[in-house]
Each structure stands twice: as C-alpha cells, then as structure tokens.
C-alpha cells in the first residue's frame, strides 16, 4: 500500500504542480468554454467484475476514493452482484472504433462472462476543473482494473476501451502530469472519455463527451464525391481526425479562436435533454459542408 500511495501522490502532485501560475505562458494552460447552461457534467463509470464480485469491487472503489478521488461515490441503486444481460450489447456499441488497438477479443470475452456490475459517480465539474477531475477518473479506472475489475466503460459519453488501452491512456496521463504538460493531459482525458464520430451521412457526425474536458462538442456535416453510397470507414476516420484536430485547437488556442478559424457556429446542445449525462452545457460547434 505504501508504494501505491506514493504513486498516487506523485500523480496528484503532477496535477497540482502542473496548474499554471499567472507568470507562465497562457499557451500552457488548456482553454475551456463558457457554460451555456446551469447543468454541470459529471463522470459515471461502469465496472464489471467476476461472479459474486460486487463486494470486492465496492471495497476497492471506496479505497480509491479514500486515496485520491474525493467527491467520487459508489452507486447503491443500479450496481448489482449478478450479470447484466444488457452489457454485452452495450459494450459492443460503445467500444472505441478510432484507435486500432482499443480492445481485444479477451476484452469481449471478459464482458460476456462478467458476474457483477458497479457504478461510480464522479463529482459535478465546472469547466476549469474538468481536466483534473477527468484525470482522477482515468486514474480511478486504472486502479479498479488493477484491483479486480475486468472491464470498464465511461457512461457519460458511452465509450469503452479494453484493459490494455485503458492502461496506455492512464500512463500517458501520468507522464503528462509528471511533466506538467496540461495540454497533453487534456488530450489524453478527451481520448479516454469522449466518443467520435457519432451520427450519419445526412445529419453529420459529431463528438460526444467533450464536456468532460470543458469543451463544446464538434459536429461536422460533409459533402462526398459519391453521395449515393454510405460513408466508408476510412471517411469516418477522417472525420474523427478532423474533430480531434479542432478539439486540440480549442484546447491550445481557445474556443473562440478555433471556431473562427473553421467558420464554425456555436449553439446549444439539442441532442440530449439537459438532465442527461451526455448533454454538453458548453454547446456544439458546427462545421458546415466539409468536403471529404
């Protein structure tokens, strides 16, 4: 436990020390958006365990809360010490499709064979603390996977990664915190907890979950050479890459500057009700008629 505590303190120390002072260059501080709503987002994390595993999952989650995740709490209403027959379909929908190594067959097998489910609720986040809170959520995921959880999913955007990818993302966040690189930390948390692209050829494709790092989501409508055929996987990955590029510009240069550069319009998020976890209080930036 002592070595674990030292690792936790080092990670959290990196988060604290990485916060820029007024004397540091403003480009080192991730930009965030002004809220357009009274709603404040929060993380909802889903962990799967083995048969009769809920008690152990709950205890390990409480240990994590005591160690480094003040404000997080285990859910007592929807967690269960039995399989949830909806999980296999849910994870199948939510697996990240952008990173080629996001999940493996062993991850699918783990979901199919789970025997318990624990939900953990994060604290409500204002935009200025979204990145550091999301970094703690990512650390929470890794802690649980190291202590009995066999799969994990972020419910606030509906995104899942396999065990290996979660670890990779956590290690990137840990290194960014240690080097006080908050721009990389923000990017890593966004890749961990947001999904993209979601939508269709007619209405456009968007991100979901950028509110978890204090940014508006991005919606791209596009024009293709052959609009008689559905968009290909390669075209959708191209859209995802553009969404990521715009997100990085918003983080680095500020939301207003990035949106002006892309002639984007910012509007309220009408995709979800205001009390839904996926609702983005910072709005949706629309990029019209992008040619693929």
N, C-alpha and C positions, 0 to 999 in steps of 0.2 A: 504493500500500500504506500510505503514511503516513496518508492521510485515513481509510482503512478502519480502521487500528489506533486512530486517535483515536476513531472512532465506537464501536469495540469497548470501549475503555477507559471511555468515557463511560457506556455501557450497564452494564458491570460495576460501575463506580463507583456508579451509581444503586442497584444491587442491594445493594452493601456498605453504603452510607450509609443505605439505607432500612431496614436492620435496626434495630429499636427498641432504645434503651437502657433500662435499668431505670427511668429517670426519665420516660420517655414514657408516654402513656396506653396501657393494655393493649388498648384497643379498636382501636388502630392496628396491632396485631400479629395476623396471621392465626392462628386457632386450628388445632390439629391433634389427631388422635386418638391414643390409646394403641394400640400394636400388640397383636393377639391371636395372633400367630404369629411364628416366627423368620424367616419369609421377608421379604426386603427387596425392594421393587419396583425396576424399572429401565426406562428407555426403550429401545425398539427402534424405530429409524427406518428407513423404506424409501424409497430414492430411485431414480427411474427416469431413465435418460439416453438419449442418442441411440445410433445404431448405432456399434459399436466405441468406446463411451464410458466403459467401466469404468475405464480407467487415469486418465482425467481426473477422473472422479468421486472415485476413491480419493485422488488427489493433492490435490484441493480439500478433501476431508474431513480429510485429515491437516493441511492448512494451518489449517483451522478449529480443529482440536484443539490445535495449537500456539498459536494466537492467544488462544483463550478457553475451550476446552472440555476442560480437563484431566480425565482419568478416562474420557472417551469413547474408543471404539476402533472401527476398521473391522472388519467380519466377513469372514474369509477363507474360510469354509466354504460359505456359501449365496449370496454375491454372484456374479454371472455376467456375461460380456461377450456376452450374446445375449438375445433376448426371452424372457420367461417367459409361456407361454400361459395361466397362471392369473391374471395381473394384471388383465386387463380385467374378469373376473367379480369378483375381489377388490375392486377399487376401486368397482365398481358397488354392491356390498354395503356398502362402508364409507363412501361419501360421506355427509357430514353432511346430514341431512334437516331440521334445525331452522332453520338460518339460510337465508333465501330466496335468498341470493346465494353459497351455499357453493361452488358450482362452475359452470362454464360448459361449453358444447359444445366449446370449444377445449381444455379440460382432458381431456374424454373422448377427444378425438382424439389428444392427446398420449400418453395411456395406451395407446391402441390401437396407436400407431405407435412405441412405445419399442423400444430396441435393447440396453439394458443395465440391470442392477439392482445397486444397492449397499445393503447393510445396515450400519447403525451402531448400536453398543450403548452405552448410557449406563451410568454407574456405579450401583451399588446405593445406594438412598436410604433414610435414616431419615426419619421424618415431619418433623422440624424443618428439614431441608434440602430437602424435596421441592419447594417452590415455587421456590426459587432455582435448583435443578438443572433444573426444568422450564422456567424462563425461559431458561436456557442452551440447552436442547433446542430451544426455539422459535427462538432466535437461530440455531442450527445449521441449522434448516430454511430460514430466510430466506437465510442465507449460501449454502447449496447451490443454492437456486433462482436466486440472483443469479450463480452460477458453474457453469452447465451442466446442472443437474438440470431436468427438465421436468415432474416430478410428485413429490409426497411424501405419505407416509402414516405415521401413528403406529400401530405394530403392537401396542403394549401395551394398547390398548383397541380396536384395529381401526377407526380413524377417519381419513378423508381429507378434505381441503379442496382447492379449486382454488388456483391461483397467486395470484389477486387476494385471496382470503380469507386465505390464509396471511400475505400481506403486511400486510393490515389488522390481523390479530391481533398480528403482531410489532410494528407501530407502536404499538398500544395498550399492549403490554408495555413498549416502550421509553419511552413517555411516563409510564407509571406508575412505572417505575424512576427516571426523572429527577426526578419529583416526590415520590419516596419513599412512594408510595401502595401499600403492600403488599397491601391488601385488593383493589384493582383488579387488581394484578399476579396475585394468586392466582386471581381470577375469570377473567382472560384466559387463563391457563395451563390452567385447567379446561375452558374452552370450546374451547381448541385441541386438547387431547389426550384428552378423555373423550367417550363416546357416550351418547345418551339420546334417546328411551326404547327399550329393547330388551325384548322379551317378548311376551306375548299377553294376550288378554282374560281367560282362565281363571286364569292364574297371577300376573298382574300385570305391570307394566312397570317397568323399573329403569334405572339408570345403570350404565355400566362405565367404569372408569378414574379414579374419584375418588381412588384410592390414589396417583396420580401427583402429587397436591397434599396428601397426608397426611390424607385424609378417608375415612370409610366410604361405600360406595355407598348409594343410596336406592332402595328397592323400594316401589311403590305398587300395592295392589290396590284395585279400584274397582267401584262399582255404577253402572249406567247405567239410564236410563229404559226403553230397549228393549234387553234383553239377548239378543234373538233375532237381532239384526243385528251384524255385526262393528263394532268401534270405527272411527270416521271419522278422517281425517287431522287434522281440527280438534280432535277429542277427544284424539288422541295428542299434538298440540302443546300442548294444555292440561296434559297430564300432564308433558310435558317442562318447561313453565314452572314447575310446582309443584316438580319435582325441583330445578330451578335455584334457586328461592326458598329451599328447605330447605338447599341447599348454601351459599348466601350467609349464611343464619342460622348455620349451623355454623361458617363461617369467621369471622364477626363476633362471635358471642355465645358460642361454644364448643359442642362436640358435645353434651355432656350437657344443656345448657340448651335447645338447639334441639330435641333429640329429646323432652325432657319437654314442651315446648310443643306438639308434634304427637302426643303419646301414642304415640311410636314405640318399638319394641323393637329392640335391637341384638343381632345374633347373628353367628356365624362365617359366612364366605362358603363355602357348599357348592356354588356353581355351577360352580366350576373346581377342578382339582387344585392342591395347594399349590405345585407347581413350574411352574405355567403363568403366563405374563406377565400375564394378565388377573385372576388371583387377587388379591383385596383382603385384605391382612393386618389391616386396620382394621375389617373386618366389613361387614355390610349392615344398614342401618336400615330396618325395615319399617313402612310407614304403612298401616293396615288400613281397608278398606271406605270409601274416599273416594268421595263422591257427585259425579258429573260433571253 
